[in-house]
C-alpha cells in the first residue's frame, strides 16, 4: 500500500526549509504527499514558537484530529520543530493521541521514529539538550540538523530555493524563544553550502536565499581560516546559471562594510536587506537586550545608503513590549518615517514562557493598546510603502517569474492569458498579464500602477526570448 504524508508548516522560511528536508527523507521511504489528513498515513505539523498565535493554531489543528485518530489508530501523528522542542511532553498531555515529537535538531530521525510507532513500540520523542544540560560541544551536537536532502515540490517555486547557512542564535533577546529551541549559533561549512548551491542550480534554481537566525553573523572557522558571509557570497557568485542571491535575517550590529561592499559589487546579490529594528526607543531596546541603540541603527542605515544606494530595506517591529510608553511608540513612528522601509513586519508583543522577558518583565501594555499601536504603525508603513513604490511607475524592472498569482490560482479561467507574478531583484512583488510558460524566466516589465505591496506591470514583449537573464535591476 502506498504511504501518504500530510504536512502542515507554520512559521518562517527556516521552518519551510525544514519541511522540505523532512519530505525528501520520507519520499525515500516510499511516501507520497497528500493534501488531506483523511488520506494520510502520517500527519505531521512543523511548528513555530515565536508567537502564541502560531502555537494556538497547531493545538487547534491537533484537536480536530482527535476523532480521526480514534477511527484510524494506525495513522501516525507527529509534532515537529520549535514547539516540539519547547513543549516536549506537554504536547502528549494536551493531545495524548500524538505519536511523535521531534525537535528541529532531530528532524533527520523522523522516518525512523515513524517506523518505531508503526512497529508497535509506543510514542516517540527526540529533542535537543537544553542550554544548560551539557557541555557546549554536547549541546551544539544535539542541535545539529541535516540539509543534503531536497524536495522541489516543497520550495517556493521550482526556480527558487532556501539554503541554511547557520542554525541557532546567541543573541538572547529577552522576548525571543529561538536560542532555547534552535540552540547555539553554528555556521555550516562553506564548502557544503557551495556544493548545495551547485546542485540546486543544476536542478534549475535561478535564485537562492541564504537562511540564518542572524544570517550576517555567519562565521565558520577551519584550519585557522575564518569564512564570513561576504566571503561566502563571493564563492556563491561563481555558481553557473545561478542568477540571484538573497540572505535573511540580518542583525544590525553585524552589518559590516565588507558585507555591504559585496552586495554592491556582486551583480547576483540582491540589493535587498531585511534588518529588524524592533523598536525606535532606546529604553525599549535595552529591555529587549537587542545590543544596539537607535543611534547605532541610524548609523547602519546611513552606511547602507552610502554603500548600496539602490538597496531596498525591510524591518521588523514589536509594539506593546513590556513598559512601552506612548513616547516610546512615537519614537518608533519617527524611525519608520525616517528610514522609509520597503515594508515592515509588525507584531503585537506576545509573552513567551521560557524567555527572560516572561521571567523578569511585566507584560503591562493592555491588549487594546497593542492592537491600536499595531494598526497605526501598519497604516504608516503602508503609506510609506505605496509612496516608495510610486517611484517605479514608468520604470522597467527585471522580474523573476514565479508562476500564476494567488488570485489566478484561486479563480482559474479557461484562457491562455493569466495573471502572473514574480519579484524584482530588490524583492518587490510584480503582477502582470502573461502565460504559464513564462514561469522561470527573468523578464523585463514596465510598471504602470502600484499599491503598498504590489507593482502592476506589462511585459516588454519585443525583448522577450526563450530565457532572459538580466541583472541590472
N, C-alpha and C positions, 0 to 999 in steps of 0.2 A: 504493500500500500504506500502511495506517495505521502511523504510527510510535508505538512504545510505549516508555514510560520506567519504569524501576525505580529508585527512590531509597531509600537507607537512611541514616538520620540518627543520629549518635552525639553526645551532649553536652548542652549547656544549652539554655535557651529561645532564646538568640541563634541557635544552630545550627538550631533548629526553624523560626525565622522565615526564616533564610537559605534553607532548603529550600523554604519556601512561595514565596519570591520566584523561585527558580530554576524551580520547577514552573510558575509562572504565565508566565514568559517562554518556556518551551518549549511550553506549550499554544498560544501564538501562532504557533508553527512547526508546529502540527498534531499534537503528541504527546498521547497518552492514557496515563494511569497504569496500570501492571500490578503485581500482587503477586508476580511471579516473574521472576527474571533470565532464565529459559529463554525467556520470551515477549517479552523486551525488545529494542528496537532499540538503546537506550542504557542503560547501567548506571552509576549514579552513587553514590558514597559521600561524604556530607558529614560531615567528621571533626572530632574533638576531640583536643587535645594536652595537656590539663590533667593527665591521669594516664596512666601506662604501659598500664594495662589497656585504656583506650579505643583506643590505637594498636594493641595486640596484637589486639584484636577485628577491626580493619579489615584488618590484614595477613593474619589467618586467613581472613577473608571473601574477600580477593583470591586467596589460594592456592586456594580452592575453585573459582575461575573459570578456572583455567589450562586445563583440558580443554575447557570450554565455548568459550573463545576460540579454541582450536586447531580445534575443529569448526566454529565460526562466526566466522571472522576479520572479517566485516563488522560485528559488534557493536562498539559503541564503549564502552569502559570508562573512567570518569573518577574521579579523587580530588579532592575539593573541600575548602575550609575550612582550619582551623588546622593540621592535619597536613601538608596540601599546602604551606602557606607555610613550615613548619618544615623538612620533609624535602626538599622540592623534587625534585631529580634522584635522590636516594636511592631514591625510590619507583620510578622507572624501573629502577634497578639491582636492587631486590628483587623487583619484579613487572614485567618488561620488556614484558608484553602490555598494560599500562596505556597508554591513548592520550592522555588529557588530564589535566593537573594545573593546578588553579586555586585561588589563594589567596582568602581571604574578601573582599578588596578588589576582586576582578576577576570576581565571580560574574555580573555583567551580561554578560560576554563568553562565557558557557558556550554559548549557542546557536550563535554564530558559530564557536567553536572546534570544536564537534562537526561543523559543516558542513565545516570545513577538513579534518578527518580523513576524513570521508566522500568528500571530493573528491580524496583520494589525496595530500594534502600533508604526510603524516607526523604524528608525535606533536607535541602542542601543550602549551606550558607558559606560564602567565601568573601571576606573583606580584608582590607589592609590594616596594618597596625596603626594605632593612634599616634599622635605626635610625641607622646611621652611613654610609649610602650616598648621601647627598644633602643638600640644604638642608632646613630644617624644612618649608618650603612644598612642596617636591618630595615629601618623604616622606609628608606628610599627603594630598596629592593621589593618591599611589599607593595609599593605603588607602581611598579613597572607595568606598562601596558604594551600592547602589540600593535604594529602598524603595517606589516607587509601585505596582508590580505585586503583586497579591494573588491567592491561590487558596484558596477557602473549604474545599476538601476536605482541605487540609493543616493546618488550625487545630485547636486542642484540642477545639473543638466549633463548630457554626455560630454560636454566640452569644457566643463569646469570641475575642479576637484579641490578638496582640502588636503593639506599635508600638516601633520602635527610636528612641530619642531621642538616643543617644550611641554612638559607636564608639570603640574603643581605650581605653588606660589609661596613665596617667603615674605610677602608684604604685611600680612596680618592686619588689614584694615578692620576696625572694630565692628563694622556692620556685616562682614563677609565670612561665609562659612567655607569658601573654597579651599583655604590652606588645610582645613581639617579633613575635607572629603577627597581632595585631589593630592594631598601630601606635599612634600618638599619640592622646591623648584629643581627641575632636572632638564638639561638640554640633550636632545638626541644627537648622535654622531653625525657630523655634516656629510660624510661620505654616504651614509644610509639615506639621508634626506635627498641628496642629489640623485642617487640611483633611483629613488622612488619617483622623482620628477621626470627622469628619462623614461621610465616605464609608463607613466601617465601620458606623457607627450606622445609616445609611440602608439598609445591607445586612442589618440585623437584629442586629448585635452589641450585647449589653447590657453587656458587660464588656471593658475593655481593660487590658492590663498593659504598662506602660512599661518598656523594657529599656535597660540600660546596664551596663558592667562595674562602675562605681561610680556608680550612677544618680543618687544625691543630690548628686554633684559637678557635675551638669549646669549648664553656663553657655553662653550664646550672646550675643555682642556684635554690635550692629548700630546704626549711626548714633548712637554714643555711649550707647546704652541696653543694659543687661545684663539678660537674662532668666534667672532661676534656676528650679529645679524648682518651688518654691512658686508662682511667677508662672504657670508653665505649668499647674499643677493648677487654678488659678482659671479660666484660659481654657477648659480642657477640661471643667470642671464645667458650663459653659453649653451643652454639646453636647446637643441634644434626643435623647430616647429612651435615651441612654447612662445606665446605672444604677450601674455600679461602675468605679472606677479604682484599679488597684494599680500598684506600682512595685518592681522588684528589679534589682540587688542593691545595698544601701546600704553606705557606708563610715562607720565610727564617728565619725571626726573631722569629717565633713561633715553630721552630723545636727543641723541648726540649729533654734533655737527657732521661727524663721519657718516652716520646713517642717512642724514638728510642729503648729503652730497651724493651718496649712492642713488637715492631716489631721483635726484636731479639729473645725474649723469647717465643712468642706465635707462634707455628708452622703454624697456619692457616693464619697468617698475611703475605701477600705477601711482599717479600723484594724488593719492587718497590716503589720509591718515585719520584713524579713529583713536582719539586721545581723551579718555574720560576726565572731566574736571571734578564732577560730583557736587561741588558747591562753589559759590563765589565769595564765601565768608571764611576768613582765616580761623575764627573761633570754631566754626563747624568742622573745617578741615582738620584742625588739631584734635577735636574729639573723635573724628573718624580715623585719626592716625594715618593720614594719607602721605605724610612725609614731605610735603611741599606747601608753600604758601600761594596765595593768589598772585603775588608779585612774581614768584617763580613761574607760574603758569603763563602769565602775560609775557615774561621774558622768553619762554619757549615759543609762544605764538609769534613773537617778533622774529625769532631766529628762523622759524619755518617760513614766514612770509618773505624774508630776505633771501633764503637759500632756494626755496621752491615756490616762486611767486604764483604759479598756477595751481597750487595744491588746494584740494577740497578737504575740509576738515569736518569731522563729526565728533560728538561728545556724549557722555552720559551724565545725568544729574539725578540726585536723590533729594526729594523735597520732604520736609517734615521729619528730618533726622532729630535725634534727641537734643532738646534745648534750642532748636532753631527758632529764632525770633522773627518778627516782621522785618526788622532791619537786616538780619542775615539773608532773608529771602530777597529783599530789594537788591542786595549786593550780588546775588546770583543773577537776577534780571540784568543788572548792569554788565556783568561779564558776558552774558549771552548776547546782549545788544552790541557790545564791543567786538566780540570775536566773530559774529555772523557765521555760525556754523552752517554747513550744508544741511545737516539735520542733527537732532539730538534725541536720544532715548531717555525719557523722563519717567521716573518711578517714584511712587509713594514709599516711604521707608517702611520696611517690613522686618520686625524684630525676629532674628534667627537664633533659636536655642543653640548654645554651644559657642557663641561668639562673645567677645569681650564687651560688645555693646549691650547684649542681653544680660550679661552678668553684672555690669558696673554702671550702666547708664539708664536713666528712666525714659521710657518711651512716652513722653509727656505732651506731644503735639496731638491734639484731637484729630480724629479721622476726618471730620468735616473740614478742618483747616488743611489737612494734607490734600484732600480732593480738590479744594478750591485753588491751592497753590499749583497743584499738578495741572489743572485745566488752564490756569492763567499762563503758566510757563509754556505749555503746549501751543496756546494761541500766539504767543510772541514768537516762538520758534517757527511756527507755520508761516507767519507773516514774513519773517526774515528769509525762510527757505524759498518762498514764492518770489520775493524781491530779487534774491540772488539768481534764481532760475530765469527771470526775465532777461537777464543779460545774454542768454543763449538764443533768444528769438532772432531768427535770420542767420544764425551761425550754422556751419557744417560741423558735425561731430561724427566720430567713428564708433559704431555700435557693434559689440559682440552680441549676436542674436542668439537668445537662449531658447526661444520657442514661442508658441502662442501665448498671448496674455492670459491672465486669470479670467478676465471677462469672456474671452473667446472660448476658453475651456469650459466655462460654466454654461455658455449658451452657444453650442456648436451649430454651425449652419452649413448647408449643402452648397458650398461655393469655394472656388479656388482662392478667392481673396479673403484673408483672415487677419485679424489684428495680432501683430507680432510684438514681442517685447525683447529688450536687451539692455545692456548697460554701456555707458561711456567708459573711457579709461579712468575717469575720476569718480566712477561708481554711481552716476546718476541714471535713473531708470528712464528708458525711452520706449514709447509705443508708436507703432506706425502700421499702415495697411501694407500687407505683403503676402507671402505664402510660406507654407511649412518647409519648403526646400531651402529657404534662406537660413534655417537654424544651423548654427555652427560656423557661419560666415561673419566676418567683420566688414560692415557696410557703411558707406558714407550716407548720413541722414541730415537733411536740413530741418531745423526746428522752427515751427510756426506758432506754437502755443505752449503754455506751461501751467502747471498747478504747483502747490507746495512740494509735492513728492514725485511728480512725473513731468517729463518733457514729451511733447507730441510732435512728430515729425513726418517727413516724407523722404523715401529713399531716392537718392540721386541715380536714376536708372541708367543714364548714359555712362556711368562709371562702374557699373556692376558686372563682374565676370563670375566665373565659377566660384572663385575664392578671392576675397580682397583682404589683404593683410596690411593695414596701415597703422602706424604707431604715433603719429603726430597729433594726438588729440589734445 
